[in-house]
Amino acid sequence: EENFNGYFGSTDAAFEMPEDYKRYGIVAETRYGYEKFDERFDVSKNPNEPRRAGYVVEIDPSDASSTPIKRTALGRIKHENAAVVVARDGRVVVYMGDDERGEFLYKYVSNGIYVPGGDTSKLLDEGTLYVAKFSDEGTGEWLALTEETTGMKMDEICVFTRQAASKVGATTMDRPEWVAVNPVAIEAYCALTNNSNRAV
């Protein structure tokens, strides 16, 4: 759910936006104006609604009757895409960029192992979300977003993912968008598309 912030606004000029709205770019007046016609998008009437958006939504294209599932364990960010691979040890890994200037690069690693034909229902629910930290020497590390590292509860990490990443000292990036994984080598690539806020 990329750029979800653009769909939420307020019809009440006196409504005080919560602090976390600012981090996700939610403002009172939107270019679409949905808040004027549907209360779901009016944060002055439904202040928690924006916090339900910004997740990867999984669909089953082979079953038209299936219900889409929000994969909250993958974090709440402006997902440009989600590059899914099966690691050599069988765990599912998902690489994701948060498509906004000054945000972060993430990966999720499942606890369980992918077994072809087996039950995959929990693989994107039970695992660890990481955020990237890079050094000036060109190396990097993945920092786990856990209760211990962030001081936040897991449900808070899933809703306020950007804030959790900032708490652990992740590297801000130049609008990390599309992530692709090399199917042969152990490499992942991320397209960075805008750094105009840094004037570089």
N, C-alpha and C positions, 0 to 999 in steps of 0.2 A: 504494500500500500504506500506507494511513493507520493510525496507532496500532498499528503492527506490534510495538512494544516490549512490549505486553501479552501476547504469546504466548510470550515467552522468559523462563525462570527457571532456578534452580539447585536440584538436589537435594542439593548438597554445601554445607553451611553455612559451611565453611571456604574455599570458593572465593573468591578475590579478584577482584572485578569490574574489568576494564580501565577506564582513565580515560574512554575514549570512550563507554563504555556509559552513564555518568552523563548525558552531554549528550543522549543519545537516550532517557533515561528507563527504561533496562533495569535491573530490580532482581531480587533473588534469589527472591522469592515473588510469584507472579502470582495474579490472581483466577480465572483459568481452570484453572490447574494442569496444563497440557499437558505440562510438563516431567516430571511424575510418570509419564506413560504413553508418551511418545514421545521417544526420546533426541535427536531432531533439535532439539527445543525446550529441551533441557537444556544450558545454556551451560557447565556444568562438564565436560561430555563433548564438546560441539561448540562451542567458544568463538568460532569465526568465523561461525557460522550467522546471528546477528542482522545481520551486516554484508552479508548477501545479500538483506536485505529493506529496504523503504523506497523502492522505485523505481516509476516509472510502467511499467505492463505494457501493451503494445499487443497487441490481439487483432484478428483479421480475421473479422468476423461473417458475411462472405459465403463463408467457406471453413471448414467444420467440421473439416477435417483439418489445418488450419494449427497451428503451434506458437506459443503466446504468446511475446512477446519483451520482455525487460526492457530498457528504454531508459536505460542507466546514465549517458549523457551529460547527462540532464536532472537529475542529482543525486539524492542519497539524503537525503530529508527525509520528513516526514509529509504527503504530498501529499493535500490535500483534493480537488483537481481539477487538470486541466491544460487550459487554454483555448488551443486551437490556431487560428491564423489564418495566412493567406498575406499577407505584406506587399506593398506596391505594387511593390517590386522583384522579387517572386517568391520571396523566401526565406520559409521556414517559421518562425514565431515561436510559442513556447509560454510562456504566463504561468502561474505556479504560486505558491501560498501554502503556507508551512510551518505547519501547523495546531497551533501550540503558543504559549503566551504567551512573549514575548521572542524570538521567532524572526523569520524574514525573508520578503521577497517576492522572487521570482526570475523571470527570463525566459531563454529559450534562443533563439538565432538560428542557423539552419542556415547552413552554408557554401554549400550547393548551392541551386539554384533548383527550385521545384516546376513540373513540366511535366505537364499533364493527360495521362494515358495513358502517361507515361514511367516510368522506374525511380525509385521513391521509397524504396528500401530503405536508403539511407545518410543520408537527410535528418535523422533523429533520432539519428544516431550521430556525425556530423561537423559540428561547429558550436561556438559559444561560449556558456557559461553565465554569466549576469550576476546580480548581486544589487543591490537598490535601496538607495540612500542618500538621505535626505531632509534638507532644511535647515529651520531655524526660519521661514524666509520663505515656505515652501510650495512651494519648487522641489525638484527632485531630479535624480539622475543614476544611470545604471546602471554598476556597477563590474564589470569582467570578472574572472572567476575563472580565472586562468591560472597557469602555473608562475612567470612573472615577477612577478605581483602578490601571490601567496600564499606563494611559497617552497616550495610543495608540488608533487609530481609529479602528472600528470593523473589517474592511477589513484587517488591519495590524495584528490584533489579530488572524484572521483566517489563515493568511499566515505565520506569525512569532510567532507561538503559544509557542514554547519553550522560546523565549525571554520574552513574556508576563508573563509566569509562573515564570520566574526568577525575574521579576520586582516586583511581589507581595510577594516574599519570600516563595515560595513553598518549600517543603522538597525534596531534591534530594534523589533518591532511588537506590537500587542495581539491576538495570535492571528489571524494572517492566514489566512482560510479560503478561501471561494469567490472565484474571479476570473472576471470576465465582460468580454468585449470588445465595444465598440460596433461594429456592422457598417457604420455610415455614417461616423461621425466617428473621428478618430484618438484614441481614448480607451479606457482599460481601468479597470475598477472592482474593488476588493477589499473584501470584507466582513471587518471586524475585530470579533471577538465577545467578547473577554474581556481585561480589564486589571487584574484583582483583585490581582495581585502588586504592582502599583504603588500600590494604595490610592487611585486617582483616581476 
